[in-house]
Amino acid sequence: MREQIFTFGQYLHHKFGVKISKVPVSISGFTCPNIDGTVAKGGCTFCENDSFSPSLDRVRPLKGFFLNLQSTENPYLEKQLEQLEWQFNALSQKLRAENGAEKFLVYFQSFTNTYAPFETLKALYEKALTFENVVGLSVGTRSDSISDETFSYLAELSKRTEVWIEFGIQSIYDETLVRINRGHDSANVKEAILKAKSHGLKVCGHLIFGLPGESKEMMLETAKTAYALGIDSVKYHPLYVVKRTALANEYGRGEFEPISQELYLDVLTEALKLKPPQVSVQRISAGIDDETLIAPQWCQDKNAQLRTINQTLKSIGLKY
């Protein structure tokens, strides 16, 4: 008998008694301090946000309009609220039909979803909570892009609804963060996670295995540190190369070799064995099945990845 890895879906089903799905939304006008030049330029070397969100094409009418923490006005708030609503309606209907979802978490996914004036954030979050069968929010952001006011607000919100905050940890090694042009150091991530936990917020940490220059030992040290910081949930990603990124240029010059499937499986297996049992797993791999993927080709078929991962986990008595 294999032991089932504790998944986020199980956590939600146990808490709410029905099948819950996350509905990913992308809001025009949101960007990142690593793209707009506040902390760096060009974004992380692996980042092409179009590859992370199926909704961005219809958000583009507001392209050229960007918010940040210092923005004093937002003339497009009503448009953003409309975008939020049609995305939720379309995607929740699809999830209900295809996956049997009964209730939903609205997942503010693309770019940095606390990097805007507080009143804009409050309006969007509150609007999301009015949608039918929504039980809460999950907010994807960066550790250097959330104000104390927003921390306090989310903490108050969490007293009446399910609230998660998702931080891209990626690596705890500063030399890696510099190489991928992250724009902040590991101390900043640790501080943000501890602050979120001090506010009583639930935290999901994103870890990337296969970052440039990292050994198996370094990847596992990042996982162990993330667990020790008290994260409540985790997403594991292999680093893959897509077109229109700085990483694609590095790969083309022969300066970066993507992680092999064998090494990824090895690191993932060890990371899962180290994971505290109460930490749920939201993602165990990643990839993209279109012409933008450059390498590695094993990241193209997510279903094949999951089959291979489960075959590997079987050898240590686990299943996902």
N, C-alpha and C positions, 0 to 999 in steps of 0.2 A: 504494500500500500504506500503510495507516494503522498507526501505532505503538500497540500495546496499553499502556495505562496499567498500571503495576505495582500489582497488587491484593494485598490481604492473603491472599486465597485462593491466589494464585499463590505467595506466600511460603511458606505452609503446605504446599502440595502439593510444592513443591521440597524442603522440609526433611523431610517425612514420607513422601512418595511416594504418598499416597492423598488422597482428598477429605476435608477437615476442615471441620466446621461449629462455630460458636459456639452454645452452648446458654445462653440468657439465663435467669437465676434471680433471684427476689426473696425476700428473707428477712424475715419479720415481726420487728419489734423494731428494725430498722435505720431510722435517720432521718438528720438532717442538722443541723449546728450552726447553719445558717441558718433552720431550721424550729423547733428546740427553744428558741431564744432565746439560745444561747451566744454567737453573734457577731451575730445579727440575728434578726428575727421575720418570719414570713410566707413565707420562702423567696424564691428569685429570682422576679422579677415574671412570668416566662414559665412558671414551673414548676407543672405539675399531674402528679405522678408517675404517676397512674393511666394517663395517655396514653402513657407510655413502656414499660409492661410488661403483657403479656397475662395474667400469672400472679397479679397482686395480688388478684383477687377471692377466690381460695382461700386466700390468706395471712391474710385479715382476722380469723380467729378470735382472734388475739393483739392485735388493735387496742387501743391504749391502753397497751401495754407498749413502752417504748423504752429503748434502750441509748445510752451515750456513752462517751467515753474514760475518764471517771472512775467508771463503774459498777464496783461491787465484787463483784457477784454476778449470775448469770443463771439464774433458776429454770426458764427455758423452753428451755434449750439442746437437750434431747432432742427437743422439738417442732420446733425450728428444723432440726435434722438430718433429721427426718422430712420436713419441707417441702422441703428441699433434694433429698432422694432422689426423692420423687414427681414433683417438677418436672423433674428431669433425666430420669427414666425416660420420662415422657410426651412431653417435647419432643424428646429424642434419637430416640425411636421415630418421631415425625412427620418429623423431618429426614432420617432414614434412608430412610423411605418416599417422601418428596416430592422430596428433593434428591440422593439417592444418597450421603449422607454415610457414611463408614466409621469415622471417629474424630472426637473432639470436644474442644473447649476449653470448660470450664465458665466462663460469663461472669456474674460477680456484678454485676448491672446497676443495679437501682433503688436510689435513695437513695445513701448514702455508705458503701461497703463495707469501710472500715477504721475506721469510727467506732464502735468497740465494744471491750470488754476484750480484751486480747491472747489470752487462753486461748480465748475464744469464736471469734475469728478463726482461730486455729490449728486448732481442732476442725472448723470448717466447711471450711477449705481442704483439710485432710488427708482429710476424708470425701469431698470432691469428687474427689480424686485416686484414690480406691479404686474409682470406678465403672468399669465395663467400657468399654474403648476410649477412655478419657480420656487425652489427651497433655499436658494442662496447664490453666492458669487464666488468666483475664483479670479484673482487679479494677478496677471503676469507683469512683473516689473524688474527693475534693476535696483541693486542695493544702494546706489548713489542718487536715486531719483524719487525718493518718497519723503515728504515733509513730516514733521512731528504732528502737525494738524491732521494729516491724513491717517497717520498711525492711530491717533486718538479717536478719530471718527470711525475707522474700521473696527476698532475695539468696541466702541459703543454699538455699532451695527451688529457685531457678533453676538450681542446679548439677546437679539431677537431673531437672528437668522444665521444660516451657515455661511461663514466667511473664511476663505483661504487666501493666502498670499503666496505667490510663486516667485522664487528668486533663482536667477541663473548663477549657480555657484561655479560651475564649469571646472575650475581647478583651484587648489589652495596654494599653488606655486606662483609667486610673483613673476618669475622669469617667463612662465608660460603666459600669464595674463598680459605681460608686455608684448610678447611675440604675437599674440592674436589681436593686439590693439584693443584690449578690453576697456581701458580708460579708468580703471580703478584697481586697487590692490586687494589682496585676500583679507586684510584686516577690515576693510570696508564691508565686505560680505558678512564676516563674522559678527561685526557690530550690528548690522541690520537684522540679522536672524535673531540675535539675542534680544534686540529691542522689540521685535515682533513678538517673541515669546513672552517678554516681560509685560506686554499689553494683552496677553492671553490669546493671541492669534494663532491659528493653525498655519504651518509653513510647509510648503512643498519645495524641495530643492532639486534643481536640474544639474545633473552631472554628465560631462562629456568624456568618453573614453576614446583615446587615440589622438589627443591634441599634440601638436608638433613638439618633438623632443621629449615626450613623456614615456617613461618606462612603466612596466606593469606595477612595480612597487609604488611609483608616484600616483598612479590612478587609484590604487587601493588606499593609499594614505588620504587622498581627497575624500573617498567614500567614508573612511573611518572618522575623519574630522567632521564631515557633515552630520553623521549620526550622533557624534558627541555633542554637537551644537544643539541637538534637540529637535531636529526636523521631524515632522509628523508623517511625511510622505515623500516619495522620491521618484524621479524620472531618470532613467539611464538612456543615454544616447551614444551611438557610435558617431564619430566625426566623418561626414561625407563631403565631397567636393561638388559644388554646383557652379554653373556658368555665372558670369558677371560678378565674381567675388575676387578679393585679393588672394584668397587661398587657391583659387583656380590658376591664377598667375604663378604662384609658388609651385604648384603641382606641375604646370607646364614647363617651368625652368628646371624641374628635377630636384627642387628644394624641400619637397614634402612627400612622404610616402604614407598613404592611408593605412589605417589599422586593418590587419587581416581578420577574416572571420574567425579563424582559430584563436587568435589572441583576444579578440573581443569576447568570445565565449569563455575563455579562461578567466579573464578579468571579471566578467559579469558573474560567473559562478562563484568566484571567491567573494565578490562584493555582497552577493545575496547570502552567503554563509555568515558573513560578518554582520549583516543587518539585524538590528534589534527586532524582535517579533512584532512589536506594536507599530512599527513604521510600515505603512502601506506602500504598495508599488503601483504607480500610475502608468508607467511606460517602461518597457524592457528593451526596446530597440527603436530604430527610426530609419527612414529612408524616403525616397521619392521615385515614383514610377512614371517619369516622363523624360523628355529629351534634354532637360536641364542638368540631369545627373551626369557627372564626368567620371567619378570614381568614389569608392570601390563598387564594382558592379553587383556585389552581393547585397548591397543596400537597396537594390531596385525593387525587389519583391518582398513586401513586408510579411505576407503570409508564409512564404518560404522561410524567411528569417525565424518566424515564430515556431514553425515546425522543427527547424534545426535546433533552436534554443531549447525547446521542450525535450527533444531527444537527448541533448546534453544534460539537462537538468535531471532526467530520469536516472542517470548514472549516480547521482548523489541523493536520490530519493525525494526530489522536489518536482512540482509541476506548476505551470503558470496558466 
